[in-house]
Amino acid sequence: MALQLADQDRLDPMIGALLNNLDLVAKSDFITLKQKIGASDEDLGDMLEEIRALNPRPGRAFDGSSMQAVVPDVYIRPGPDGGWLLELNSEVLPRVLVNRTYYSSVSKRTRDKKEKAFLVDCLQNANWLTKSLDQRAQTILKVATEIARMQDSFLLHGVTHLKPMTLKNVADAIEMHESTVSRITTNKYIATPRGLFEMKYFFTTALNSSSGESEHSSESVRHLIKQIVDAEDVKKILSDDKIAEILSRTHQIEVARRTIAKYREGLNIPSSVVRRRQKKSKMPGF
């Protein structure tokens, strides 16, 4: 940022001091910031506007690599009977075909026993490869089908209805080893009516319900925390303890304060102190 400002002939001592105290900008602690750099409200507002106009990642202009679009491996669509239709994406499946006509032609012209044995070995390897790829595709479909069955409520109603689900749950249901399910779901994506998700997204830990009727997915609890914070009153910023109380009272979910803090930080939601400053401040924030 300093280099960009210098290039624009705008790197004066005051804005340089501001760049050295961006942590106060992130906290929206503008009172302390003004005192440290000796700026008025108007000066600070102007400098923040200048900084906001800068490119935070100027190195990207020199990056020749292109973004890779995520392509789903499986499609899930509503079925006519109220269930779900699952289909493998043929565009991403490896395509291997064995040319048996060519094998037959070469084999007929071969008289040497070692050469014939070599050709037979090559054909067997090719058959094994095509069979393995087909089994892999069927396993992906089998795992995706079980995910759709277990997460029917999520597909119908969204993330707040995501159920706790482990690799072992799916492995036991389809009678496969847990490591196979883990391997087959790595870097695999499902296109659903709720959006595109990595298969690993659906495997979440469980949080107990105070009613004892059901368990809640940790991912659905994260979503609820974000909803609660987004809806909070600027005059009544909620502490982690208060968020835990709301989850218990409104959703019958028992979550410790430290767990709320961990989930909140994972969602990049600031603490209640920082949020109070951000929401009350009229200064441009980052």
C-alpha positions in Angstrom: 0.0 0.0 0.0 2.9 2.4 0.8 4.4 1.8 -2.6 1.1 2.5 -4.3 0.6 5.8 -2.3 4.2 6.8 -3.0 3.6 6.2 -6.7 0.6 8.6 -6.4 2.8 11.1 -4.5 0.4 10.7 -1.5 2.7 9.0 1.0 3.0 11.8 3.6 4.0 11.2 7.3 0.4 11.2 8.6 -0.9 8.5 6.1 2.3 6.6 6.7 1.5 6.6 10.4 -2.0 5.4 9.6 -0.5 2.4 7.6 1.5 1.5 10.7 -1.7 1.3 12.8 -4.1 -0.6 10.5 -4.8 -2.9 13.5 -6.7 0.0 15.0 -8.7 0.4 11.8 -9.6 -3.3 11.8 -10.9 -2.8 15.4 -12.7 0.4 14.4 -10.9 2.1 17.3 -10.8 5.5 15.6 -10.5 7.5 18.8 -7.2 5.9 19.7 -6.1 6.1 16.0 -6.7 9.8 15.8 -4.7 10.4 18.9 -1.8 8.3 17.8 -1.4 9.9 14.3 -2.6 13.4 15.2 -5.5 13.5 12.7 -8.8 15.3 12.7 -12.1 13.5 11.8 -12.0 14.9 8.3 -8.4 14.0 7.7 -8.9 10.5 8.9 -12.0 10.0 6.8 -10.1 11.3 3.7 -7.1 9.0 4.3 -9.3 5.9 4.9 -11.1 6.6 1.6 -7.7 6.8 -0.2 -6.6 3.5 1.4 -9.8 1.8 0.4 -9.2 2.8 -3.2 -5.8 0.9 -3.2 -5.3 -2.6 -4.4 -4.8 -4.9 -1.4 -3.2 -7.6 -3.6 -1.2 -5.9 -6.3 0.9 -9.0 -6.9 -2.1 -10.6 -8.6 -1.5 -8.5 -11.7 1.6 -10.6 -12.2 0.1 -13.9 -11.6 -0.3 -15.8 -14.9 -2.2 -18.7 -13.4 -5.9 -18.9 -14.1 -8.7 -19.8 -11.6 -9.9 -23.4 -11.8 -13.6 -23.7 -11.8 -15.0 -26.4 -9.5 -16.9 -29.0 -11.5 -19.4 -31.3 -9.7 -18.7 -35.1 -9.8 -22.4 -35.9 -8.9 -25.7 -34.1 -9.6 -28.6 -34.4 -7.2 -32.0 -33.4 -8.5 -35.6 -33.7 -7.1 -37.3 -36.9 -8.3 -40.9 -37.1 -9.6 -41.8 -39.3 -6.6 -40.6 -36.8 -4.0 -37.2 -38.5 -3.7 -33.8 -37.6 -5.2 -32.3 -38.5 -8.5 -28.5 -38.9 -8.6 -26.3 -38.8 -11.7 -22.6 -39.1 -12.2 -21.0 -36.3 -14.2 -19.7 -38.2 -17.2 -17.6 -35.2 -18.2 -15.2 -35.7 -15.3 -15.0 -39.5 -15.3 -11.8 -41.0 -16.7 -12.5 -42.6 -20.1 -10.5 -45.7 -20.9 -11.5 -48.0 -23.7 -9.8 -51.3 -24.6 -9.4 -51.8 -28.4 -10.1 -55.5 -28.6 -10.1 -55.4 -32.4 -6.6 -54.1 -32.4 -5.6 -56.7 -29.8 -7.1 -59.5 -31.9 -5.3 -58.3 -35.0 -1.9 -58.1 -33.3 -2.4 -61.4 -31.5 -3.1 -63.3 -34.7 0.2 -62.1 -36.3 2.2 -63.0 -33.3 3.9 -66.4 -33.2 6.4 -66.0 -30.4 5.1 -67.4 -27.0 6.7 -64.6 -25.0 5.2 -62.0 -27.2 1.8 -63.6 -26.9 2.1 -63.8 -23.1 3.1 -60.1 -23.1 0.0 -59.2 -25.1 -2.3 -61.3 -22.8 -0.7 -59.5 -19.8 -1.4 -56.1 -21.4 -5.0 -57.0 -22.1 -5.5 -58.2 -18.5 -4.0 -55.0 -17.2 -6.3 -52.9 -19.4 -9.3 -54.9 -18.4 -8.4 -54.5 -14.7 -8.0 -50.7 -15.2 -11.4 -50.3 -16.8 -13.1 -52.5 -14.2 -11.4 -50.5 -11.4 -12.5 -47.2 -12.8 -16.1 -48.5 -13.1 -16.0 -49.7 -9.5 -14.7 -46.3 -8.4 -17.5 -44.5 -10.2 -20.1 -46.8 -8.7 -18.6 -46.2 -5.2 -18.8 -42.5 -5.6 -22.4 -42.8 -6.6 -23.1 -45.2 -3.7 -21.6 -42.7 -1.2 -23.5 -39.8 -2.7 -26.7 -41.7 -2.6 -26.2 -42.4 1.1 -25.4 -38.7 1.8 -28.6 -37.7 0.0 -30.6 -40.2 2.1 -29.1 -39.1 5.4 -29.2 -35.4 4.6 -32.7 -35.3 3.1 -33.8 -32.5 5.4 -30.8 -30.4 4.4 -31.6 -30.8 0.7 -35.2 -29.7 1.4 -34.7 -27.0 4.0 -31.1 -25.8 4.1 -28.1 -25.7 6.3 -30.0 -25.3 9.6 -31.3 -28.9 9.0 -27.9 -30.4 8.3 -27.6 -33.5 10.4 -24.5 -34.8 12.2 -22.8 -37.5 10.0 -19.5 -39.3 10.2 -17.5 -41.3 7.7 -18.2 -44.3 9.8 -22.0 -43.7 9.5 -21.8 -43.8 5.7 -19.2 -46.6 5.6 -21.4 -48.9 7.8 -24.5 -48.1 5.7 -22.9 -49.0 2.4 -20.8 -51.8 3.9 -17.4 -50.4 3.0 -14.3 -49.5 5.0 -14.2 -46.0 6.5 -10.8 -45.2 4.8 -12.5 -46.0 1.4 -15.2 -43.5 2.1 -12.7 -40.9 3.2 -10.6 -41.4 0.0 -13.5 -41.4 -2.3 -14.9 -38.1 -0.9 -11.7 -36.2 -1.1 -11.9 -33.3 -3.6 -15.2 -34.6 -4.9 -18.2 -32.2 -5.3 -22.0 -32.6 -5.3 -24.3 -30.2 -7.1 -27.5 -29.9 -5.1 -30.6 -27.8 -5.1 -28.9 -25.9 -2.2 -25.7 -25.2 -4.2 -22.4 -26.9 -4.9 -20.7 -28.6 -1.9 -17.6 -30.7 -1.4 -18.6 -34.1 -0.2 -16.5 -33.6 3.0 -18.8 -30.7 3.9 -21.5 -33.1 5.0 -19.4 -34.9 7.5 -19.8 -32.9 10.8 -19.7 -33.5 14.5 -22.7 -33.6 16.7 -23.8 -31.2 19.4 -26.4 -32.3 21.9 -29.9 -30.9 22.2 -31.1 -29.9 25.6 -34.5 -31.5 24.8 -32.8 -34.8 24.3 -34.8 -35.4 21.1 -32.1 -35.0 18.5 -28.5 -33.9 17.9 -27.4 -30.8 15.9 -24.6 -30.6 13.3 -21.7 -28.3 14.2 -22.1 -26.7 10.7 -25.7 -25.9 11.3 -24.8 -24.3 14.7 -22.2 -22.1 13.0 -24.9 -21.0 10.6 -27.2 -20.1 13.5 -24.5 -18.1 15.2 -24.0 -16.1 12.1 -27.7 -15.5 11.8 -27.9 -14.3 15.4 -25.0 -11.9 15.0 -26.3 -10.5 11.8 -29.6 -9.8 13.4 -28.3 -8.3 16.7 -29.3 -4.7 17.7 -26.5 -2.1 17.4 -27.5 -1.0 20.9 -27.4 -4.6 22.3 -24.3 -6.3 20.9 -24.3 -9.9 22.1 -21.5 -11.5 24.1 -20.6 -15.2 23.5 -22.4 -16.1 26.7 -25.6 -14.4 25.4 -25.3 -16.2 22.1 -25.0 -19.5 24.0 -28.1 -18.5 26.0 -30.1 -17.7 22.8 -29.1 -21.1 21.3 -30.2 -22.9 24.4 -33.5 -21.0 24.8 -34.6 -20.7 21.2 -33.1 -23.8 19.6 -32.5 -26.1 22.5 -28.8 -26.4 21.7 -26.4 -26.6 24.5 -23.0 -25.0 23.5 -20.2 -23.9 25.8 -19.1 -20.2 25.6 -15.6 -21.3 24.5 -17.2 -23.3 21.6 -19.2 -20.3 20.6 -15.9 -18.3 20.5 -14.2 -20.9 18.4 -17.0 -21.1 15.9 -17.3 -17.3 15.8 -13.6 -16.9 15.1 -13.8 -19.6 12.4 -16.5 -17.5 10.7 -14.3 -14.4 10.9 -16.8 -12.7 13.2 -15.1 -10.2 15.6 -15.6 -10.2 19.3 -18.6 -8.3 20.8 -16.2 -5.4 21.8 -15.0 -5.0 18.2 -18.5 -5.4 16.7 -19.8 -2.7 19.1 -17.2 -0.3 17.8 -17.8 -1.2 14.2 -21.5 -0.9 14.3 -21.5 2.4 16.3 -18.8 4.1 14.3 -19.8 6.3 11.4 -16.3 6.1 10.0 -15.7 4.0 6.8 -14.7 0.6 8.0 -12.9 -2.3 6.5 
